[in-house]
Amino acid sequence: MKLSTLALFVFVATVGFAQRIEVDGITFADSDSKPCLPVREVASLLNWPVGWDSKTETVLLKGQPVDMKRVVWMLDSTTAIPVEDLKHFGAAVGWDPATQTSTVHEAGIELVVRVRPKRAEVNIADQKLRAWQGDRLVMETNVSTGRSGYRTPTGEFSAVRKARMHYSSLYNNSPMPWSVQIRGHIFIHGYSSVPSYPASHGCIRVPLKGRNPAKWFWEWIDIGTPVSVVYRSADSN
């Protein structure tokens, strides 16, 4: 299922003559923590036309090109734009560092973009990694956890250390790109082979192919972000 087709948790109210809309933004660990939003969502909320210029491979908002060097590609191949860039399309954009909130005013609409806490979950039962910011599901990918004899431990952990490249001290200095340590020798990291069943020595393998979910997760997650490792079958939901 594409993230863009998932239900978004949006609060809408009428305040005076303005329509107030609150949404959860997406932030990245190495950025200035100001939020992004999916381009098509922005267009829908602000009633802006959106398009694609196939010749230049550029997203268009209100008929004007988006700076593609600043967009974020989501794992479903849609794009997200920094909220502050909406000022280039005529909107009034403000940022409150105290509340970690961006506010966009455009044609009687007040769009409030909140920076809310992050969390991630690895489900051993369906071999999936999912991550949320506030109520927004920001990513979902297949993973491969520990095989028999090397079971990935379940429990409540957090991201304690990150490395663009980590080398295993247990298994012949094996390279582990885009590593996020959650406990001892247990890492969430990129790997070239990610079958649909448990196959690792205990770590959580994440694909490097396509939009590179391993890199995307590494860039998104903050040190201290809670990570739950669970075994939750579909029947238990």
C-alpha positions in Angstrom: 0.0 0.0 0.0 1.4 3.4 -0.9 1.8 5.8 2.0 0.0 8.4 0.0 -3.1 6.2 0.1 -3.1 5.8 3.8 -5.5 7.7 6.0 -3.9 10.9 7.3 -4.8 12.2 10.7 -5.8 15.8 10.0 -7.6 18.2 12.3 -9.8 20.8 10.6 -11.6 23.7 12.3 -13.0 27.0 11.3 -11.6 30.0 13.2 -13.2 33.3 12.2 -13.0 33.4 8.4 -9.9 31.1 8.2 -9.9 27.3 7.9 -7.4 25.9 10.3 -5.8 22.5 9.4 -3.4 20.7 11.6 -1.1 17.9 10.2 2.0 16.0 11.4 5.1 16.9 9.5 8.2 14.8 8.6 11.6 15.7 9.9 15.1 14.2 9.4 17.8 13.8 11.9 20.6 15.7 10.1 18.3 18.6 9.0 17.4 21.7 10.9 14.3 19.8 12.3 11.9 21.9 10.2 9.2 19.7 8.7 8.4 18.5 5.2 5.1 17.4 3.8 4.2 15.3 0.8 3.7 17.5 -2.3 0.4 16.1 -3.3 -0.9 16.5 0.2 0.2 20.2 0.3 -1.6 20.7 -3.0 -4.8 19.1 -1.8 -4.8 21.0 1.5 -4.1 24.4 0.0 -6.1 23.9 -3.2 -3.1 24.3 -5.4 -2.7 22.6 -8.8 0.1 20.0 -8.9 1.8 18.5 -11.9 5.0 16.9 -13.3 7.2 18.2 -16.1 8.5 15.0 -17.8 11.0 16.8 -19.8 12.9 18.3 -16.8 11.6 15.6 -14.3 10.4 18.4 -12.1 7.4 18.6 -9.8 5.2 21.6 -10.4 3.1 23.5 -7.9 0.8 26.2 -9.1 2.5 25.8 -12.5 5.9 26.7 -11.0 8.9 24.2 -10.6 9.8 22.9 -7.2 13.5 22.9 -6.3 14.2 19.1 -6.8 17.5 19.4 -4.9 15.4 20.1 -1.8 12.6 17.5 -2.2 12.7 14.2 -0.2 11.7 11.1 -2.1 9.4 8.9 0.0 9.7 5.1 -0.2 6.5 5.0 -2.4 8.3 7.2 -4.9 6.2 10.3 -4.1 8.0 13.5 -3.1 7.9 15.7 0.0 8.7 19.4 0.1 10.2 21.5 3.0 7.3 23.5 4.4 9.4 26.6 4.4 9.7 26.3 0.6 6.0 27.0 0.2 6.8 30.7 0.5 8.3 30.5 -3.0 4.7 29.8 -4.2 3.1 32.8 -2.5 2.2 31.4 0.9 3.1 33.2 4.1 5.2 30.7 6.2 6.2 31.1 9.8 8.3 28.9 12.2 7.9 28.8 16.0 11.0 27.0 17.5 9.4 27.0 21.0 6.5 24.8 19.8 8.3 23.2 16.9 5.5 24.3 14.6 5.4 25.7 11.1 2.3 27.8 10.1 1.3 28.4 6.5 -1.3 31.0 5.5 -2.8 30.9 2.1 -6.2 32.2 0.8 -8.1 31.9 4.0 -6.4 28.6 5.1 -4.2 28.3 8.1 -2.1 25.1 7.8 -0.3 24.1 11.0 2.4 21.6 10.6 3.5 20.0 13.8 6.8 18.3 14.6 5.8 15.4 16.8 7.7 12.5 18.4 9.0 9.6 16.3 8.7 5.8 16.9 9.5 2.7 15.0 8.3 -0.9 15.2 9.8 -4.1 13.9 7.2 -6.9 13.6 8.9 -10.3 13.5 5.6 -12.0 12.6 5.2 -10.3 9.3 8.9 -9.3 8.8 8.1 -5.6 8.5 9.6 -2.3 9.8 7.2 0.6 10.2 7.9 4.1 11.4 5.6 6.9 12.5 6.0 10.6 13.3 3.0 11.6 15.4 0.1 9.8 13.8 1.7 9.7 10.3 3.1 6.5 9.0 6.2 7.7 7.3 7.7 4.4 6.1 7.0 0.7 5.8 9.5 -1.9 4.4 10.2 -5.6 4.5 13.0 -6.7 6.7 14.7 -10.0 7.7 15.3 -10.7 11.4 17.3 -13.3 13.2 17.0 -17.0 12.1 16.6 -20.0 14.4 19.4 -20.0 17.0 20.0 -16.2 16.5 16.5 -14.9 17.2 16.2 -11.1 17.3 15.2 -10.2 20.9 11.7 -8.7 21.4 11.1 -5.7 23.7 11.3 -1.9 24.0 14.5 -0.4 22.8 15.7 2.9 21.4 18.2 4.2 18.8 21.4 4.5 20.8 24.0 5.0 18.1 24.1 5.5 14.3 26.8 4.9 11.7 26.9 5.3 8.0 29.0 2.2 7.9 29.5 -0.2 10.8 31.7 -3.4 10.7 30.6 -6.4 12.7 32.9 -7.3 15.6 31.3 -10.8 15.7 31.1 -11.9 12.1 34.4 -11.3 10.2 34.1 -7.5 10.1 31.1 -7.8 7.9 30.0 -4.4 6.5 26.7 -3.1 7.9 25.8 0.2 6.1 23.3 2.6 7.5 23.4 1.1 10.9 21.2 2.0 13.9 22.2 0.3 17.1 19.2 -0.5 19.4 20.9 -2.9 21.9 24.4 -4.4 22.2 25.1 -6.3 19.0 21.6 -5.8 17.6 21.5 -3.3 14.8 18.9 -2.2 12.2 21.1 -2.0 9.0 21.2 -2.2 5.3 21.9 -5.5 3.6 22.1 -6.8 0.0 20.0 -9.9 0.7 16.7 -9.4 2.6 14.5 -12.4 2.1 10.9 -12.5 3.3 11.9 -14.8 6.3 14.2 -14.6 9.3 17.8 -15.1 7.9 20.2 -12.9 10.0 22.4 -13.5 13.0 20.1 -11.4 15.1 20.2 -8.0 13.5 17.4 -6.5 11.5 18.3 -6.4 7.8 16.7 -3.6 5.7 16.9 -3.4 1.9 19.4 -1.2 0.1 17.6 -1.5 -3.3 15.0 0.7 -4.8 14.6 3.9 -2.8 17.1 2.4 -0.3 14.8 2.0 2.8 17.9 1.5 5.0 19.4 4.9 4.1 16.0 6.5 4.4 15.4 5.1 7.9 18.9 6.1 9.0 18.4 9.7 7.9 15.0 9.9 9.5 15.5 8.3 12.9 16.9 10.4 15.8 19.1 9.1 18.6 16.7 8.2 21.4 13.8 7.4 19.1 11.8 4.4 20.7 12.0 1.2 18.7 9.7 -1.7 19.6 10.5 -5.2 18.4 7.4 -7.3 18.6 5.8 -10.6 17.4 2.3 -9.6 16.5 0.3 -11.8 14.1 -2.5 -10.5 12.0 -5.0 -12.4 14.3 -3.8 -10.5 17.3 -4.6 -7.0 15.9 
